[in-house]
């Protein structure tokens, strides 16, 4: 029974992360289109500052949206959220932002490497990076933000 609930938690976390990612991706696409009049980016050297700024804004907003969804759906009544109550919401949000920072740094590195090596637009590079970093972000978030054991209730 506990394993089945853990699988549902992984699915809910994936949904919350996916929504946060879509929000971040929408901000990134809109910014790239506004700066470069399309989703193509000229080169790593001339675009990295603008892309990094867009990434920072997009990931900050997207991670916050994913956190709110996770608080209300994924971990409601479990782990740290249950033990400490809603008074520590801001602390958990800060921990989640820091935890997500690791994943987001990896996403940006993958994004920039793909831009530099195969001229893949950051719009697509962030998708590749998100898929690669999802397992790490999930495990660290559950354990250190909400103190939920992965395969126990």
HELIX and SHEET records of a PDB file:
HELIX    1   1 UNK A    2  UNK A   36  1                                  35    
HELIX    2   2 UNK A   44  UNK A   69  1                                  26    
HELIX    3   3 UNK A   70  UNK A   74  3                                   5    
HELIX    4   4 UNK A   79  UNK A   84  1                                   6    
HELIX    5   5 UNK A   86  UNK A   88  5                                   3    
HELIX    6   6 UNK A   89  UNK A  118  1                                  30    
HELIX    7   7 UNK A  122  UNK A  140  1                                  19    
HELIX    8   8 UNK A  141  UNK A  145  3                                   5    
END                                                                             
